[in-house]
Amino acid sequence: MEILIICLILLLFALLVFFAVRSEKSLIRSWLLLAVTEAERQLGSGTGKAKLRKVYLWFNERFPVVSFFVAFETFSKWVDAALEVMEQILASREGNDG
């Protein structure tokens, strides 16, 4: 009986975390765009691993609960997606300047 209660509590906790991550996903995406842009500004090009490490540390500080449940490989994919958006924004700005 006690094990059943513990399992139910763990299941409820996992569901809460899952829905929290889902609801925060838009916020996380926006924040990641800002973070990768700032890391690029601070560290420059050609420093991909250092930028990823810096953004990951910022992510852990900003979203400690979410970061506990997100695998680094998943986080890295999120960063790659944010970098693609950043590059698209920069390309569209360059196109508008010329």
Buried (B, 14 or more C-beta within 10 A) or exposed (E): EEEEEEEEEEEEEEEEBEEBBEEBEEEBEEBBBEBBBBBBEEBEEEBEEEBBEBBBEBBBEBBEEBBEEBEEEEBEEBBEBBBEBBEEEEEEEEEEEE
